[in-house]
Amino acid sequence: MRLLVTGGAGFIGANFVAHLLANGAERVVVLDALTYAGNRANLAAAENDPRFRFVQGSILDRELVEQLLDSEGIDHVANLAAESHVDRSIRGPETFVDTNVTGTLRLLEAVRAHLDAHPGKRERFRYLQVSTDEVFGSLGPTDPRFNERTPYAPNSPYAASKAAADHLVRAWHATYGLPVLISNCSNNYGPYQFPEKLIPLVIHNALAGKSLPLYGDGQQIRDWLHVADHCHALAAILERGAPGAVYTIGGDAERTNLDIVGALCDLLDRHRPLNAGSYRDQIAFVADRPGHDRRYAIDAGKIARDLGWRPRYDFATGLEATLLWYLDHADWVGDVTSGAYRDWVAKHYEGQGA
C-alpha cells in the first residue's frame, strides 16, 4: 500500500500510522492541519522512517490533495481528518461542517479527479471514510446494537456533520463509481488521546486533585474499543473490504460512564494511591449536555464474518494498560494540557512543514 492518511497526527491517526509502518506499508503520507488536537509529536517514532512523510495542510485544500495523490503514487486514502468533540460542536458547529462535510467533499473530488486522470488505478484504489457510531443516534436499554443497516439519526452537530460526510461518500460511490469504504466505530481509548475525552480527562483531573465531572446521572452507555484493535480493523477493511461496503467496528464492551470513571479511580487507587481516601471522592455530577445520547453499542458481526477481524483487547486489560501509558508519559500529557506541545513541535520541526 501507498497511503495518504488525513488527520494522521491525531489520536487514532497517529496510532494507525504506527500500525501501517509496523506492518509493511510501502509509503505512508500524513496530511494534517495541526489544529488543536493534531500533535506532530505523536508521530515522532515515524519521522526517521524513509517510508514516512508529513505534510501540514488541510483536506479543504483540494489542489494540495491532488498534488500529493499524483506525486506520491497514492493508491489508498484513509480519511481520519475531522473535528471530533461533541461539546465543541455544540459551542461552535460551523467549524465541524467546514472540516467534516466540506473537507470530505473536496477530498472526494480530488480522488475522483485523480482516478479520472489515471483510470488504470481505479481497480486497486480504495478510499476509506472513518466515521462514528454517533451517526446512528441513541439506543434504548434493550434495543439491538447498531449495525450496517441501522438508519442514521444524529443528535449533535458533530454527529450530523459525520453523517453528512458518510452520505457524500455513499453518493460518490453510487454516482461516480468511486471505490469507497465506510467504517463506523465505537468509542476509542488508548495512547495519545487528547485529554478532553473521558478516559484521559479523568486520569489528568484525578492526578491534579480536580473534580471528575459526570454528565447527568452518569448512566450513559458507550461501547469501548481499544485504538490498536481499531487500527487492525481499518487495515483489514482497506486490504480486503468490498468497494461500497460499510463495516461497523465495536469492542463488545458496553459500560456506563460512571462505570468507566469508577474503574479508573480504582486503578489509580492501586497504582498511584492518595495519602488518604479514594479518587472516587472527586467524582462530581454536573448538568447533562443538550442532546446527550443515552446508549451506543456496536454489532461487529459483519467485519468478523467477512474479514476475520475481532477485538484482541479485553476491556479491563486495555483500560489498565491505557492508564499505565498515561502514568508513564506524564511529560506528553503535561505538554498537551499546557499547550507546550506546539512549542516542542516548532523546536524540532521548524521549516519542515512539507
Phi, psi and omega in degrees: 000142167241109194246143164253119179250107178275143185072026187286353177264002177274187185301297182290320182301314181295321176294324179291320177301314179300319179297315182298313182293326179286345184241029165088016176302139181287323182206136176229116177249125178258130172245118183215135180281350181054050168286189192305325183267355176271126187226108182297336176299335177297339184256012186304323182292337182270344192299329182269003179276122182297345179278353188253143172218138176250135176230123175275121181177175187247149173291348174287344181269086185299321181299317178296316180300315180298321180296319180291319178302318181286307188290332183261000180061039186293135174236359174219134174240129173244113184266099175250008180284119181194149161280131196227006184254122186301314181302318179295325180292329178290322181283329183210078187290336187297320179299324180292321177292318180302306185285310190282328182261298181296321178299317178296318177303312183291326176295315178299318180292325176295318178295318180298315180296321180297315181287328174296325179280339181228068186299337179292344181273346190301321185295323182265348184286144175222138173243120181250121175265115181268111187242198191224157175286348182293342178295339184274352181086216189242143176259148169281169186298334182245006179293148174296156184293157174300144170218187186295345181257002181292129178296150178282138178206063186293146184240358177232159176303322177300309182298321179296321180292323177290323177297316179300318179298316178301318180295322176299316181298315177301315183295323180290335173286312184291321186274316187249358179072022179295134182280081188256162173220150177230136173237140176237113187250162175274183184301126177270154171213160180142192183295148173073017178280134182297132190281040164257347180279160193306304188294307178293330178294317179298316180299312182297312182294321180298313181292332179275000180075018181269168177290155179249090188286137175236128179292138173058231180265001179074010184263011174294136185252134174230152174264128188252136185230123178293140186299329178295321176294321178299317180297319175300320180294316180298318179296319179297320179296315179296321184283321191232357182289147179277131179309134182090353185278156175240140178227127173265136188236119180223162183261003182053046185218069178286129178216147172284158176299324178295321176301316182297311182296318179297318179296320178295320177299318180295320178294320178294323176301328181277316188268334181217065188296147174282164176293329179208145176079190182234155174298339177299336180295343182271354180294133180223128178273134182235168181302139182293154179275156180298140175064027185287114180295144187275320185210136168238142174202140187247134168265109183262026183297323184293314182292332175291315182290313189278325187241358177073019181268137171215148178296141180263336184272123164285141192298316182300317179294316181295321180294317179294319178298322178294314177303314181296325177298314180293323177294324181279348183237048181299327179296317179298313180299315180298318179296321182288313184291333179270346186087000183293342180300331178292323176292321179298316180296316180299321181293318186274335189231021181304128179081006182247028185302329181243000000 
